[in-house]
Amino acid sequence: MESFVIDARDLDVAEPSSVLTAARAEYGPRLAPRKIIQTYDPDEWEIFIEEWATGLVPTYARVQRFGGSGDRGVDVAGFKTDRGFEGDWDCFQGKHYDKSLTPSVAWPEMLKVFLLPIRNGLYRLPERYCFIAPRGLGTALAHLVSTPTELRTKFLEQVESSETKPFKELDQATRDAVHALASVTDFSMFGSIEVLALLDQHALTPYSAARFGGGLPNRPVAEDPPSQVLINEQVYVRKLVDAYQERYSVVDSIPTAQAHEKAGAHFKRQRESFFRAEALRNFARDSVPLNTFEGLQNELYDAVVETAEAEHSDGLERLRHTLEQAVNAQLSANALIQVTEPADRRGICHQLANDDRLTWVSDQ
């Protein structure tokens, strides 16, 4: 069977809001991925196709799901420009059946895509139209897709003489327009994405662990912080300086903190931790569903807030106890715990301080 397979170069997507748990990421459902996708209903299958799209590079300008009644034969569209259907785009048509796709299933779907520009002149035909089905294409359809000229001939026969829906419902003017457009269209635009390629590409997305388990990928090594404090560090760094000043009155700025005998080394470690946490945030963006990292921040905040708000001798002592509590907190629900180290937890506390959720000198 020789149908063309997309080679991981294309899309973007709406993302679920649920937080991925550690158990779900590690073990997933107790079925092989190929079996899992066979259990989906049509709506879940379209969502899965959306998720798969995020593993393709480069991304489309926009990806949109239109599944359901009134989708006009477009389950998921990958728009290559901000002009949507008026510009270049690709069509991904999900068919979740309990058997392989046949030509009789394909003909009505192919007709719909030709009707788009005929019934609305602003629409353009897609550059690529792919059937995506958990059991793939049947032998007859696979051979047709692999021979675009024959596929066009067989489709034109349907337009000319088919007595089945929706062809028999076409008025003569529409039938002639479809025939004319299809006659000059390169039918190599039609193809399929095979299940193994689909699953391999989905494995590159942030949604794979949530659906299939297997744990998270290895984290890349975090970079050292730059020598100069960046704009996005200003809030938590100012709070560190306030804590140092409360303990060591001579420290009243970043340079004096960096030069101080005791504060200097401490300040350096805190920035390293902050950048570790920022690297974890970036890793989460590419490896787990949306809001998973924010879920970890919230879980850690709940673990340390009582310590941070308790009475302490000064701000530096408050910071020390809070960071200690963060490192020792028993966190287990979030998937990112698998790849989180003590420095990440300390850095998340500084992220929370940066967001004004934690502070070290109580009167500031």
Order of alpha helices (4+ residues) and beta strands (2+ residues): alpha-alpha-alpha-beta-beta-beta-alpha-beta-alpha-alpha-alpha-beta-alpha-alpha-alpha-alpha-alpha-alpha-alpha-alpha
